[in-house]
Amino acid sequence: MTAFHPREDLLAELDARTFDRPPALVANAHITGLGVARALSAHDVPVIAVDRVGDGAAVPSAHVDIAGRVTYPLDDRAGFRSDIEAIAEAVGRDLVAFGCMDEWVHALAETDPDGVCLPFADREVVDTVLDKSSLYGLAEDLGVPYPETVSLADRSVEAAVEQLGLPLVVKPAFKREFEEAIGTNV
């Protein structure tokens, strides 16, 4: 079982290790991060999992080589960037970073940490895909089917319920901001 290290211990542990190939940094050590870690591990890519807390599903997984705490990007963007750059420096080579939730993807794209390669499109594309309103608008423009969607920006909740009927699913345009405000994403 992988231990979840405080930031300084994570850096010391990484500084003491050598890697046969460049490791991947998986930002968000919960279920989505575990899926990414498993896929990388299947191809013998070493995985460094980072998160703000150590209770995620990826931490105890055999697919994670080392795990530890970094500054949560919604709390402190500069601190997050500094932590990620310190990890790259401790490893001694460039990392490929996989943000596994919206806020981690945004933080990696916005802060563009030194020593980190980002395997995704530029910031404008990331914003379009992660903002559900923009994504569905793009899908509409391209003729790509998507779930029946009603925006609450231009109608009341009551009107949306009347149009769609019950039961229905509420999906916020920006998931993490909704979760932080409401306390859950379900």
N, C-alpha and C positions, 0 to 999 in steps of 0.2 A: 504494500500500500504506500502510495506517495504521500509524504508529509506536506502540509501547507505552511510555507515559510513566511515569516514577516519580511518586509522589503530588504532590510540589511542582510539577513541570513540568506535570502534568495540570491542576492548579488554575490555574497561570499561563496555560496555553493556553486554558482555558475562560473565564477572565476577559477575555482579549483577543478572544474571538469574540462574534459576535452571531448569534442564531438567529431565523429568520422565524416559527417556531412552537415551542412547548415541546418540548424534546428528551426522549427516553425514556432511562432509565438501565437498561441490561441488565447484571445482576449474574451473572456466570459467562460468560466469553468463550470457552467451548469450543463443542462442536458444538450443544448445546441453545441456547445463547445466540446462535449464528449463525442458527439457524432463526427465533428471535424477531426478531433484527436484520433478517433478510431480509424478514419479513412487515411490519415497521414501515417499512423503507426503501421498500417497494413503494407505501406510502401517503405518501411524502415526509416521514416523521417522522425528524428527526435522531436519531442513536443515539450514546450514550456507553456504551461497553462497559468494565466494570471487572472485575478479577479479582486474585488474589494473584500470578499469574505471567503472563507475556506470550506463552506458547507455544500459546494456544488457536486454534481455527479461525476465530473471529470477528475477531481482530486484523488479519490481512492482508486482510480482506474489504472490498470496495467498499461494503458495506452499513453499515459502521461509520464514523462521522464522526471520532471520537476515542476512544482507548482508553488505559487506565492502571491503575496499581496502587492498590489499597485494602487496608486491613488485613483479613486473613482473619477472618471472623466466629467461627470455631471457636477461633481463637487469642486474640481480644480483642474482645468485644462492644462495649465502650465506644469502643475505637479505631475499629471499623467504623462505628459511628453517627456519630462525629466526622468521619470521612472523607466519608461520604455527605452529611452536613449541609454540609460545606465545599464539596463539588461543587455542591450546590443554591445556595449563596451565591455561588459564582463564576459560575454561569450567570445568576443574577439573577432567576430565576423558579422556580416549582414544577416539579418533575420528576415523571413517572410512572415508577415503578420496577418492573421485572420481574425477580424472582428466578428463575433458571433451573435451580436444583438445590435439593434439600431444605434444605441448610444456609443458602442465601441467602434463601429464602422465610422460614424460621424467623427469621433474623436481622432481616430487614426488618419482620416482624410483631412481634417482641419488642421491638425498639429504637424503632420508630415514629419515624424521623428527621424533624426539622422540615424543611419545604420539599419533602417527598416525598409524593406520593399513591400509595397502594397499591391496585392494581386487583383485589383479591381479598378473600375473606371474612374475617371476624374470626378471631382466634387459635384459638379452639376448633375451628372448622371446618377451618382449615389443619392443625391437629394431627391431627384425625380422618382427613383425606385422606392426609396424608403418612406416617402410621403405618399400615403395611400391615395389621397386626392389627386396628386399629380400622376401617379402610376395608372389609376383608372382612367384619367383624362387622356393619357398617352395611349392606353389600350383602346379607348374609344376612337381616337384619331386614326389608329392603325387598323381598326376593324378586328381587334383581338378580343375574343369573348372574355368576360370576367363576371364574377357573381353579381346578382342584382344588388344595386347599391343606391342608397338615398343619402344625400348630404343633409346634415342638420344645419348647414350654413344658410340655406335658403328656405327652410320650412321648420315648423315646430315638431317636437317629439310626437305630439298627438297626431299630426298630419302624416308623419312617417309611419306610425303604427297603423293608422287607417289604410294607408296605401299598401303596406307590406303584410299586415296581419301579424298575429302572434302564433307561435313563438318566433323570435327573430334574434339576430346576433348584432351587437353593437361593436364595431371595430373602429377605433380611433385612427385619425390620419397619422398621428405620431404616437406610437405605442408606448414608449418609455415615459414620455411626459404625462400621458394619461395614467399610467401605472403609478408614477410618483405622486400624482395629485389624488387619485382615488384609493390607492393602496393595494390594487390588484389589477391584473390584466384579463381577468375572466369575468 
